[in-house]
Amino acid sequence: MKHPEIQYLKLMHTVIEDGKGKKSRGVHGIRSIFGYQMKFDLRYGFPMLTTKKLPFKIMLNELFWFISGNTNIKFLNDHKINYWNDFADKNGDLGPVYGSQWRKWPTFVDIRTGKSANKETPKEFLEYQEIDQLVRVINEIKNTPDSKAMIVSAHNPAQIIEMRLPPCHAFFQFNVTKGKLKLHLYQRSSDIFLGLPFNIAQYALLLMMVAQVTGYEARELVVSIGDGHLYYNHIEPAKEQLLRKPRPFPKLKINPDVKNIDDFKEEDFELIGYDPHDHIKAPLVIL
């Protein structure tokens, strides 16, 4: 079997060779392709890329931030995560991004029926509610594992205008087959050099966490990408990375005593055997 990381390297090579030039909202243009998929079988290790060193604790704490529903950068800054700073407003707020949608999706119901309100619903019968998508999907995995609708969405068309950055990793879906839990992530847009390695590791981590709290074995992460791109100033660093041979993926050990998605802490995770090539510096492109 080929090393799973080859899929990522092949994606970078394809974008460099066959990608089409496009403008972006930032200073730098991009080379882009549309439509790509990778699959990572977790029996072959935790998919943290080895052809350049990645910061596990930063990835972990950013995922905690998503899970918490927090949308202010203070928690991130407290954990030495600063790449969201330029997106935030003067109060450090980012609007209803990722975690807000995962844990507090806004909706109005008709209190007479308990169903979604519509334009015909009189104001006196409107009630504002928030849907905890993540808890709901965890309960579905536990109680109706054959469901084909175990989805969490960060893409809320009604609130895109309020978000300081539209969600790149737009939604994810769980699947249970023969006692094994899988997760399929869809990314509308993927910064291949800087963002995608984080997304792969974080969603594999989320899969393992949800598997633990629901009692299943975490088996496979599927990543589907809409617009996959390299910024022009990332092409040379990408070429450097393509010269490197992948090393074995590390293992990830999680404290088995944690049974609630909100109870995980940094000390509950141990990355074992991570032996990557050196880090490759590349500037973050601010949109």
Protein Blocks (a to p, Z undefined) as FASTA:
>chain_A
ZZfklmmmmmmmmmmmmmccdddfblbdcdddehiaddddfknopaddfkbccdfklmmm
mmmmmmnopabfklmmmnopaklmmmpcfkopabjafklmmmmcccdddfknopacdfkl
cfklgccddddfklmmmmmmmmmmmbckbccdfbdfklmmmpmbdcfblbccdddeehia
cdddddfbdcfklmmmmmmmmmmmmmmmmmmmnopacfbdcdddfbdcddfklmmmmmmm
mmpccdddddddddfkbcbfklpcfklpccehiacddddddddddZZ
